[in-house]
Amino acid sequence: MANVQVIEAKSARQLKRRVGVYVRVSTDSDDQQNSYESQIKHYTALIEKHTDWELVDVYADEGITGTKLDRRDDFLRMMRDARRGKLDTVLVKSVSRFARNTKDCLQALRELTLLGVALRFDRENLDTETLTTELMVSVSGSLAQEESISMSQNMRWSYQKRMQSGRFITCNAPFGY
């Protein structure tokens, strides 16, 4: 006699796409604060417009660099929720908001893909649900990493030049003074 497996019907709640939003700004400046708030407002409004979407949570790291994952508490919380099966999609403004380190970006992207969680990056118009390769995300991630390195080098160069000319002014004395 054949075994019959009964597959339970999904409830209406299970049919909704469970969407999370990841927001990150790297400084506490007023401009960044406005960007932070406007990103949250934009994405929550976008999710409300889709009757088949349900907002799971807004994961927001404020005043945190995108080059290291270990300091980004809400990014790590988002990854834990994805591992627990709480998310179907994560909306992000851009790849540079998601990560400024190519290795971390690809590692998170691959893990989320294996978990069945799609990433949607607005600025680059990328959706991992429809991408056949991760090439576009990796290129964008590499560019974000290089931009971060370049900004850091430019700031160091600026500090050195101002120190050499005697115009270096800071709110804190340099180390050793």
C-alpha positions in Angstrom: 0.0 0.0 0.0 1.4 3.5 -0.9 2.0 6.1 1.8 0.1 9.3 1.5 1.7 12.5 2.6 -0.6 15.3 3.6 0.7 18.8 2.8 -0.9 21.4 4.9 -2.3 24.5 3.1 -0.5 27.7 3.7 -2.4 30.3 5.6 -2.8 33.9 4.2 -0.1 35.1 6.6 2.4 32.6 5.1 1.6 33.8 1.6 2.8 37.3 2.4 6.4 38.1 1.5 8.3 38.7 4.8 10.4 41.8 4.1 13.2 43.3 6.2 14.9 46.6 5.6 18.6 47.2 6.2 19.7 50.8 6.7 23.2 52.1 7.5 24.8 55.5 7.8 28.4 55.8 8.6 28.5 59.1 10.6 26.3 60.8 13.2 26.2 64.1 11.2 22.9 65.9 10.6 23.0 65.0 6.9 23.5 61.4 7.6 20.7 61.5 10.2 18.3 62.9 7.6 19.4 60.1 5.2 18.9 57.5 7.9 15.4 58.7 8.7 14.4 59.2 5.1 15.6 55.6 4.2 13.4 54.2 7.0 10.4 56.3 5.9 10.8 55.4 2.2 11.1 51.6 2.8 8.3 51.4 5.3 6.0 53.3 2.9 7.1 51.1 0.0 6.2 47.9 2.0 2.8 49.3 3.0 2.0 49.9 -0.7 2.4 46.1 -1.4 -0.5 44.3 0.1 1.3 41.0 -0.3 4.4 42.2 1.7 4.8 42.2 5.5 7.4 44.3 7.3 9.4 42.0 9.6 11.8 44.6 11.0 14.0 47.6 10.2 17.6 46.7 10.8 19.5 49.9 11.2 23.2 50.6 12.1 23.8 54.3 12.7 27.2 55.9 12.8 28.9 52.6 11.9 31.4 51.9 9.1 30.5 49.4 6.5 34.0 47.9 6.3 33.7 45.5 9.3 30.7 43.3 10.1 31.6 42.6 13.7 30.6 46.1 14.9 27.3 46.2 13.0 24.8 44.8 15.6 21.7 45.1 13.5 23.3 43.6 10.4 24.2 40.6 12.5 20.7 40.5 13.9 19.3 40.6 10.4 21.5 37.6 9.4 20.3 35.7 12.5 16.7 36.4 11.6 17.4 35.2 8.1 18.9 31.9 9.5 15.8 31.5 11.6 13.6 31.7 8.5 12.0 35.0 9.4 12.8 36.8 6.1 12.1 36.3 2.4 13.5 39.6 1.1 15.8 42.4 2.4 15.6 45.9 0.9 18.8 48.0 0.9 19.4 51.5 -0.5 22.7 50.4 -2.2 25.5 47.8 -2.1 27.7 50.3 -0.3 25.1 50.6 2.5 25.1 46.7 2.7 28.9 46.4 2.9 32.1 48.2 1.9 34.2 45.1 2.1 33.9 42.8 -0.9 34.6 39.6 1.1 31.9 40.3 3.7 29.5 41.4 1.0 29.9 38.2 -1.0 29.9 36.0 2.1 26.6 37.5 3.3 25.1 37.5 -0.2 25.9 33.8 -0.7 24.5 32.9 2.7 21.3 34.8 2.2 20.9 33.2 -1.3 21.4 29.7 0.2 18.8 30.6 2.8 16.4 31.7 0.1 16.4 35.3 1.1 16.5 37.8 -1.8 18.4 41.1 -1.6 17.1 44.2 -3.5 19.5 47.1 -4.0 17.7 50.2 -5.1 20.6 52.4 -6.4 22.1 49.7 -8.6 18.6 48.3 -9.5 19.8 44.8 -8.5 17.5 42.0 -7.2 19.3 38.7 -6.3 16.1 36.9 -6.9 16.4 37.6 -10.6 20.2 37.6 -11.0 21.8 34.6 -12.6 25.2 35.4 -11.2 26.6 37.5 -8.3 28.9 39.4 -10.7 27.1 42.7 -10.6 26.8 42.7 -6.8 30.5 41.7 -6.4 31.5 44.5 -8.8 29.4 47.1 -6.9 30.8 45.7 -3.6 34.4 46.1 -4.9 33.7 49.6 -6.0 32.3 50.5 -2.6 35.4 49.0 -0.9 37.7 51.0 -3.1 35.7 54.1 -2.4 36.1 53.6 1.3 39.9 53.0 0.9 40.3 56.1 -1.2 38.4 58.3 1.2 40.6 57.0 4.1 43.8 57.6 2.1 42.6 61.1 1.1 41.9 62.0 4.8 45.3 60.7 5.9 47.0 62.7 3.1 45.0 65.8 4.1 46.1 65.4 7.7 49.7 65.0 6.7 49.7 68.1 4.5 48.0 70.2 7.1 50.5 69.0 9.8 53.4 69.8 7.5 52.1 73.3 6.9 51.3 73.9 10.5 47.5 74.3 9.9 46.4 71.0 11.5 43.6 71.9 13.9 41.7 69.3 15.8 39.5 69.2 18.8 41.8 66.6 20.4 45.6 66.8 20.7 47.4 64.3 18.5 48.6 61.2 20.3 51.7 61.9 22.3 51.1 65.6 23.0 
